[in-house]
């Protein structure tokens, strides 16, 4: 069900922008996530983690575009009781509609964006790197949510751009397999990337 919701949202986003010829760029990105669980318990605290991967930008005109990413993303929470943590490792695939301020040709382009994401579970580990388990898997195989953010693109040379953003990440579904609990991922991501043109 989670995957189906993501696919429907992603297809609607893609089809909305599919009527025009895009300028396409691709590049690597790296950043940090600061996350926890919602609803927040007294024992939960913020946990920082890595995110890194690739992103694809389609700019269909001077102001509108679409962004698709494939990232290794660490989510989770610190557990204050016992000083432990539960780090959830995802392959995360966000798809976002983007609005660029200013006009094509300007070197500095602020932007805002929003869209769904799909997170595919890779692993869940504690502070020692051991697998988090309770006789069986603790977390579900997929997480579906949304990301909303703002940032800027800065032209380094020709069609090579520095991409920077800050985004709010919010999961919609229960990520646990425990019948007595229900938690969702929530956090903030800070990202830097460089994009290179692959089509004009």
Backbone bond lengths (Angstrom), bond angles and torsions (degrees), N, CA, C in turn:
res aa  C-N    CA-C-N  psi(-1)  N-CA   C-N-CA  omega(-1)  CA-C   N-CA-C  phi
1 X - - - 1.457 - - 1.532 110.85 -
2 X 1.346 117.48 -44.01 1.458 120.81 179.23 1.522 110.67 -60.89
3 X 1.347 116.22 -46.23 1.461 119.92 -179.48 1.520 110.83 -63.15
4 X 1.320 117.67 -38.10 1.454 121.47 179.88 1.527 110.96 -64.47
5 X 1.338 117.07 -42.05 1.455 120.45 178.06 1.515 111.01 -62.44
6 X 1.336 116.95 -42.01 1.457 120.21 178.63 1.516 110.94 -62.59
7 X 1.336 117.50 -45.85 1.463 121.41 -177.60 1.522 111.23 -62.67
8 X 1.328 117.69 -40.79 1.456 120.53 178.28 1.528 110.35 -63.24
9 X 1.331 116.93 -46.16 1.470 120.55 179.62 1.522 111.22 -63.35
10 X 1.329 116.78 -42.54 1.459 120.78 -179.33 1.522 111.19 -65.43
11 X 1.334 117.64 -42.83 1.460 120.69 179.91 1.524 111.48 -64.64
12 X 1.331 117.40 -38.69 1.459 120.34 176.73 1.522 111.12 -63.47
13 X 1.341 116.52 -41.29 1.457 120.37 178.32 1.517 111.15 -64.25
14 X 1.346 116.64 -46.07 1.459 120.94 -179.29 1.522 111.59 -64.64
15 X 1.333 117.48 -43.10 1.462 120.24 -177.96 1.519 111.30 -66.90
16 X 1.328 117.49 -31.31 1.459 120.94 179.05 1.520 111.46 -62.14
17 X 1.344 116.41 -34.09 1.456 120.95 -178.01 1.525 113.32 -100.91
18 X 1.329 117.06 3.26 1.446 119.39 -172.76 1.502 115.81 -80.77
19 X 1.345 118.55 -0.12 1.454 120.05 -174.66 1.523 112.85 -85.99
20 X 1.309 120.24 -9.26 1.457 122.09 -175.27 1.518 111.05 -122.38
21 X 1.345 115.95 161.71 1.452 121.51 178.34 1.527 109.45 -81.95
22 X 1.311 119.03 116.92 1.461 119.93 -176.48 1.528 112.64 -88.72
23 X 1.322 115.24 155.80 1.450 121.99 161.67 1.522 106.24 -91.71
24 X 1.316 117.01 127.55 1.455 120.77 -170.56 1.519 110.90 -115.34
25 X 1.328 116.45 136.57 1.465 121.95 175.98 1.522 109.40 -137.34
26 X 1.314 115.39 154.07 1.464 122.56 -175.10 1.517 108.76 -138.33
27 X 1.326 116.46 146.95 1.452 118.02 178.16 1.512 113.71 -173.39
28 X 1.344 115.85 172.56 1.470 121.10 177.20 1.521 111.48 -86.90
29 X 1.326 116.19 155.97 1.457 121.42 175.79 1.515 109.54 -141.39
30 X 1.321 115.37 155.08 1.466 120.89 176.11 1.529 107.59 -147.11
31 X 1.318 115.98 149.26 1.455 118.45 -179.29 1.504 112.14 -169.46
32 X 1.325 114.50 -169.74 1.458 121.50 -179.70 1.521 108.85 -130.08
33 X 1.330 115.91 139.68 1.462 122.78 171.54 1.516 109.69 -105.00
34 X 1.309 117.34 141.42 1.465 122.82 170.85 1.519 105.86 -122.52
35 X 1.339 117.18 110.80 1.460 120.92 -166.81 1.528 112.41 -134.01
36 X 1.334 114.72 166.95 1.454 123.10 169.77 1.529 106.66 -158.63
37 X 1.335 116.53 -166.35 1.460 121.34 178.50 1.523 110.12 -110.67
38 X 1.305 116.54 152.59 1.455 124.82 171.20 1.529 108.46 -124.17
39 X 1.344 118.71 140.13 1.458 126.49 -1.37 1.532 110.99 -68.81
40 X 1.311 115.53 144.62 1.451 121.03 -173.77 1.530 111.06 -75.67
41 X 1.321 115.71 128.44 1.462 121.36 173.84 1.528 109.08 -95.94
42 X 1.328 116.81 160.85 1.465 120.73 -179.37 1.520 111.70 -61.82
43 X 1.341 117.04 -26.81 1.458 120.25 -177.04 1.525 112.84 -85.48
44 X 1.339 118.36 -5.95 1.459 121.24 -177.87 1.525 110.56 -91.01
45 X 1.335 115.10 142.58 1.454 121.45 175.72 1.524 108.24 -138.73
46 X 1.333 116.52 169.07 1.457 120.89 -177.76 1.526 111.65 -70.48
47 X 1.314 115.90 142.93 1.462 123.33 179.05 1.522 108.80 -126.26
48 X 1.325 117.15 129.97 1.463 120.53 177.04 1.522 109.42 -94.57
49 X 1.330 115.66 147.11 1.458 120.85 -178.89 1.523 111.10 -154.94
50 X 1.296 115.78 169.84 1.462 123.78 -176.95 1.519 111.02 -87.99
51 X 1.324 116.08 146.81 1.461 119.99 159.97 1.528 108.48 -137.18
52 X 1.315 116.38 138.47 1.460 121.21 -176.58 1.513 109.23 -156.79
53 X 1.322 116.43 145.89 1.456 119.29 179.53 1.509 112.05 170.45
54 X 1.345 115.73 -146.22 1.459 123.27 -177.93 1.524 109.90 -123.72
55 X 1.334 116.28 152.49 1.453 120.81 175.07 1.524 109.34 -137.20
56 X 1.331 114.29 152.19 1.457 122.84 -179.79 1.522 108.07 -125.47
57 X 1.339 117.25 125.61 1.457 122.20 178.16 1.530 109.86 -110.10
58 X 1.336 117.00 132.37 1.463 123.39 170.91 1.528 107.64 -116.69
59 X 1.321 117.55 113.53 1.461 121.29 175.38 1.521 107.66 -102.23
60 X 1.323 117.23 108.81 1.466 119.35 -173.19 1.524 112.86 -86.58
61 X 1.324 116.83 -21.18 1.461 121.17 172.03 1.518 107.19 -157.20
62 X 1.313 117.19 -163.55 1.453 120.01 -173.72 1.518 113.93 -64.30
63 X 1.345 117.29 -25.73 1.461 119.53 -171.58 1.515 116.13 -123.81
64 X 1.332 118.76 -18.45 1.458 119.64 -174.85 1.523 111.72 -117.97
65 X 1.327 114.93 147.56 1.455 120.15 177.89 1.508 111.50 -162.29
66 X 1.319 114.76 -174.57 1.458 121.78 177.82 1.521 108.32 -139.42
67 X 1.315 116.63 145.75 1.452 122.97 -178.86 1.530 109.07 -126.71
68 X 1.314 116.22 129.77 1.465 122.14 176.67 1.521 107.45 -123.76
69 X 1.335 117.08 134.63 1.463 121.39 -178.30 1.521 111.21 -128.35
70 X 1.304 115.50 154.45 1.453 123.05 168.74 1.513 107.51 -133.10
71 X 1.335 118.06 109.38 1.455 121.13 -171.98 1.529 111.96 -132.94
72 X 1.325 114.13 147.71 1.459 120.93 163.84 1.519 106.40 -82.91
73 X 1.326 117.39 120.00 1.460 121.14 -170.91 1.520 110.79 -130.88
74 X 1.328 116.85 125.03 1.463 122.39 177.77 1.526 109.42 -95.59
75 X 1.333 115.78 122.78 1.460 122.77 176.59 1.540 107.72 -118.51
76 X 1.329 116.48 -167.22 1.465 119.22 175.44 1.511 112.93 122.83
77 X 1.347 115.89 -161.82 1.453 121.16 -176.72 1.522 110.52 -152.96
78 X 1.331 115.60 153.79 1.465 120.59 167.47 1.514 108.38 -83.38
79 X 1.325 116.08 145.13 1.463 121.93 176.79 1.513 106.69 -113.61
80 X 1.335 117.38 110.05 1.460 121.60 -172.38 1.523 112.06 -64.43
81 X 1.310 117.84 -38.58 1.462 120.77 179.16 1.526 109.14 -69.01
82 X 1.314 116.62 110.55 1.458 120.89 -178.66 1.512 113.15 90.22
83 X 1.334 118.25 -3.51 1.460 121.24 176.85 1.507 113.82 63.62
84 X 1.313 117.97 29.31 1.460 121.14 -177.91 1.531 110.07 -95.81
85 X 1.313 116.46 -177.53 1.450 121.66 174.23 1.513 108.39 -151.87
86 X 1.307 115.47 159.00 1.455 121.57 173.88 1.521 107.07 -125.93
87 X 1.330 115.27 108.03 1.455 121.30 -177.87 1.526 108.58 -102.44
88 X 1.342 115.56 123.95 1.457 120.86 -178.59 1.531 108.34 -105.82
89 X 1.307 115.93 125.44 1.463 122.55 -176.54 1.528 108.58 -101.17
90 X 1.338 116.45 123.88 1.465 121.46 -177.89 1.529 111.14 -124.12
91 X 1.323 115.12 150.09 1.457 121.41 155.51 1.528 104.79 -90.99
92 X 1.320 116.20 111.62 1.462 120.71 -172.63 1.522 110.14 -108.94
93 X 1.336 116.13 133.67 1.469 122.11 -176.88 1.526 108.33 -125.69
94 X 1.333 117.91 92.04 1.461 120.96 174.62 1.537 110.91 -87.16
95 X 1.325 115.65 145.99 1.462 123.49 171.50 1.520 106.70 -128.57
96 X 1.348 116.97 123.49 1.464 119.19 -173.06 1.519 111.71 -134.65
97 X 1.331 115.92 141.61 1.455 122.23 167.16 1.523 108.07 -81.78
98 X 1.330 116.74 137.16 1.467 121.98 -174.32 1.525 110.10 -123.32
99 X 1.322 116.51 136.96 1.457 121.85 170.15 1.524 108.59 -115.25
100 X 1.350 115.72 123.68 1.465 122.45 178.86 1.524 109.42 -100.23
101 X 1.327 117.08 129.69 1.456 121.69 175.57 1.529 109.66 -83.28
102 X 1.312 115.72 159.10 1.460 120.25 -178.89 1.518 111.44 82.27
103 X 1.341 116.18 -161.82 1.448 122.09 -175.42 1.528 110.87 -125.74
104 X 1.327 115.66 153.20 1.458 121.07 176.37 1.529 109.48 -55.23
105 X 1.317 116.51 138.62 1.460 121.31 -178.17 1.518 112.83 103.24
106 X 1.327 117.54 -23.04 1.453 119.85 176.67 1.525 110.06 -72.69
107 X 1.324 115.98 144.88 1.469 120.48 -175.95 1.531 112.05 -77.53
108 X 1.317 117.29 -24.57 1.475 121.76 -177.69 1.516 108.63 -120.17
109 X 1.362 116.16 118.86 1.462 121.13 -176.44 1.533 110.16 -126.88
110 X 1.320 118.34 98.26 1.470 119.55 171.76 1.528 110.06 -61.95
111 X 1.340 116.22 156.34 1.462 120.08 -177.46 1.518 110.63 -150.90
112 X 1.332 115.33 155.82 1.454 122.73 168.29 1.522 107.09 -128.95
113 X 1.334 117.05 154.21 1.463 119.46 -177.45 1.518 110.50 -154.88
114 X 1.323 114.92 159.42 1.463 121.04 178.24 1.515 108.98 -160.74
115 X 1.338 116.31 148.04 1.454 120.30 177.01 1.513 112.24 170.98
116 X 1.327 116.95 175.58 1.466 121.73 -177.87 1.521 112.08 -82.62
117 X 1.328 115.00 163.88 1.471 120.12 170.80 1.522 109.55 -138.50
118 X 1.313 114.23 154.51 1.471 122.68 171.10 1.512 107.86 -118.22
119 X 1.332 117.41 128.02 1.463 122.55 175.05 1.522 110.12 -111.61
120 X 1.316 116.30 121.94 1.469 122.02 178.68 1.526 108.12 -101.50
121 X 1.328 116.85 121.19 1.458 121.76 -175.22 1.524 111.09 -65.09
122 X 1.341 115.57 128.03 1.462 122.00 174.11 1.519 111.20 -102.73
123 X 1.328 117.14 -42.53 1.468 121.82 -178.98 1.523 108.84 -169.53
124 X 1.329 116.25 165.69 1.463 123.01 171.93 1.514 107.25 -137.63
125 X 1.344 117.53 124.57 1.460 121.92 -173.51 1.524 110.84 -131.27
126 X 1.352 114.98 158.37 1.455 120.37 176.10 1.524 109.75 -99.40
127 X 1.340 117.19 -168.26 1.460 121.75 -175.93 1.528 112.57 -60.43
128 X 1.317 118.22 -31.95 1.466 121.67 -178.24 1.525 112.35 -84.57
129 X 1.335 117.46 -5.05 1.453 120.74 -176.41 1.511 113.64 89.63
130 X 1.333 116.63 0.83 1.462 120.62 177.79 1.522 110.77 -76.24
131 X 1.314 116.50 151.25 1.456 121.65 -179.41 1.526 110.26 -66.93
132 X 1.335 116.26 134.12 1.458 121.53 175.32 1.521 108.23 -79.05
133 X 1.323 116.41 119.51 1.463 120.55 -178.50 1.513 109.07 -153.73
134 X 1.319 115.09 153.31 1.457 121.90 177.11 1.525 108.29 -131.07
135 X 1.335 115.37 52.69 1.446 121.02 -174.57 1.511 112.43 82.97
136 X 1.330 116.09 -11.90 1.457 123.26 178.31 1.534 107.21 -161.56
137 X 1.338 118.70 167.63 1.468 119.32 179.19 1.524 112.19 -55.96
138 X 1.332 116.10 138.67 1.463 121.76 -177.40 1.529 111.44 -90.57
139 X 1.347 116.76 -31.83 1.461 120.86 -173.44 1.522 111.69 -112.90
140 X 1.325 115.69 152.08 1.459 121.75 -179.63 1.528 110.75 -71.85
141 X 1.323 116.11 162.19 1.460 121.30 -175.36 1.519 113.62 -75.25
142 X 1.322 117.75 -16.20 1.462 120.13 -176.77 1.520 110.70 -145.53
143 X 1.331 114.73 151.50 1.463 122.64 175.57 1.520 107.72 -131.38
144 X 1.328 117.05 132.04 1.466 122.10 177.50 1.518 108.32 -120.25
145 X 1.324 116.00 135.55 1.454 120.41 179.40 1.508 111.41 -161.36
146 X 1.330 115.84 -155.56 1.461 121.24 -179.25 1.521 109.70 -138.85
147 X 1.332 114.77 155.04 1.453 121.98 174.38 1.529 108.72 -127.44
148 X 1.328 115.58 136.20 1.457 122.64 177.30 1.522 107.10 -130.79
149 X 1.336 117.39 132.57 1.449 117.48 -175.94 1.506 114.77 -157.62
150 X 1.318 114.85 177.91 1.456 122.66 175.49 1.516 108.46 -143.65
151 X 1.338 115.28 157.41 1.447 119.68 -178.63 1.508 110.85 -178.21
152 X 1.329 115.99 -153.53 1.460 120.06 178.49 1.521 109.81 -154.95
153 X 1.331 114.69 157.37 1.452 123.41 168.40 1.523 108.08 -113.82
154 X 1.330 116.82 132.76 1.462 120.96 179.96 1.522 108.78 -124.94
155 X 1.330 116.55 123.01 1.454 120.69 -177.11 1.528 110.53 -72.96
156 X 1.338 115.61 120.68 1.460 121.95 177.71 1.518 110.31 -84.33
157 X 1.342 116.01 -46.50 1.468 122.03 174.56 1.517 108.35 -164.35
158 X 1.319 116.36 145.26 1.455 122.23 179.70 1.531 110.83 42.51
159 X 1.344 118.05 -116.95 1.465 121.99 179.70 1.525 112.43 -104.56
160 X 1.304 117.54 22.86 1.465 122.41 176.72 1.526 109.04 -97.23
161 X 1.343 115.24 125.22 1.461 119.98 -171.66 1.533 111.62 -125.58
162 X 1.332 114.68 140.02 1.462 121.40 165.81 1.521 107.29 -84.15
163 X 1.334 116.77 126.90 1.464 122.83 179.26 1.531 108.69 -112.26
164 X 1.331 117.08 127.77 1.464 121.59 178.35 1.519 109.31 -135.52
165 X 1.329 116.40 140.88 1.466 118.45 177.75 1.515 111.56 -157.31
166 X 1.325 114.14 160.81 1.463 124.21 170.45 1.518 106.14 -124.30
167 X 1.348 117.05 133.49 1.467 119.43 -175.65 1.526 111.75 -137.42
168 X 1.317 114.60 147.85 1.460 122.42 173.15 1.522 107.48 -95.37
169 X 1.330 116.15 130.81 1.467 122.75 -175.76 1.525 107.98 -115.70
170 X 1.336 116.94 127.50 1.467 119.58 -178.42 1.517 110.41 -139.49
171 X 1.334 116.24 117.21 1.448 121.05 174.22 1.513 111.42 -77.97
172 X 1.337 116.20 148.50 1.457 120.69 -178.28 1.525 113.08 -100.53
173 X 1.334 117.22 -30.43 1.457 120.62 -172.35 1.514 113.09 -108.35
174 X 1.327 115.64 163.09 1.460 122.34 176.44 1.527 109.33 -66.34
175 X 1.345 117.15 125.93 1.467 121.00 -178.47 1.529 112.40 -95.05
176 X 1.338 118.00 -2.46 1.450 120.50 -176.33 1.525 111.30 -102.00
177 X 1.327 115.13 155.95 1.459 121.53 174.18 1.525 111.56 -97.23
178 X 1.331 116.39 -4.85 1.461 120.38 -178.92 1.526 110.08 -73.26
179 X 1.327 119.43 125.85 1.472 120.29 -178.97 1.517 113.43 -67.18
180 X 1.331 117.84 -21.41 1.459 120.57 -176.03 1.524 113.10 -92.89
181 X 1.337 118.54 -1.38 1.461 121.78 -178.88 1.526 110.13 -130.32
182 X 1.327 114.49 158.45 1.464 120.72 175.72 1.522 107.92 -150.99
183 X 1.333 116.54 109.14 1.459 121.65 -178.44 1.522 110.59 -128.28
184 X 1.338 115.09 151.08 1.460 122.24 175.56 1.524 109.46 -124.35
185 X 1.332 115.63 149.30 1.456 120.81 174.90 1.523 110.44 -71.76
186 X 1.334 116.33 142.03 1.457 121.54 174.25 1.522 108.11 -151.26
187 X 1.322 117.13 144.84 1.450 118.68 179.30 1.516 113.08 174.40
188 X 1.326 114.52 -171.24 1.460 123.30 179.79 1.517 107.98 -128.13
189 X 1.337 116.71 138.98 1.449 121.90 175.94 1.518 110.74 -119.34
190 X 1.327 116.84 139.85 1.470 123.62 175.83 1.520 107.07 -120.88
191 X 1.346 117.56 125.85 1.457 120.65 -168.70 1.528 112.55 -135.65
192 X 1.329 115.05 146.78 1.461 123.12 171.99 1.522 108.52 -130.53
193 X 1.340 116.34 141.94 1.459 120.41 178.12 1.509 110.82 -154.39
194 X 1.315 116.00 167.10 1.468 122.48 175.87 1.519 107.28 -128.18
195 X 1.332 116.72 128.45 1.458 121.21 -178.96 1.525 110.76 -111.60
196 X 1.343 114.49 143.06 1.455 122.75 -179.75 1.531 108.66 -123.40
197 X 1.336 118.55 140.82 1.461 120.09 -175.89 1.524 111.55 -69.39
198 X 1.340 116.32 141.47 1.444 120.35 172.71 1.536 111.31 -125.16
199 X 1.363 117.11 -6.99 1.459 120.19 176.93 1.514 109.41 -160.90
200 X 1.333 116.37 142.50 1.463 120.92 174.17 1.514 108.51 -119.86
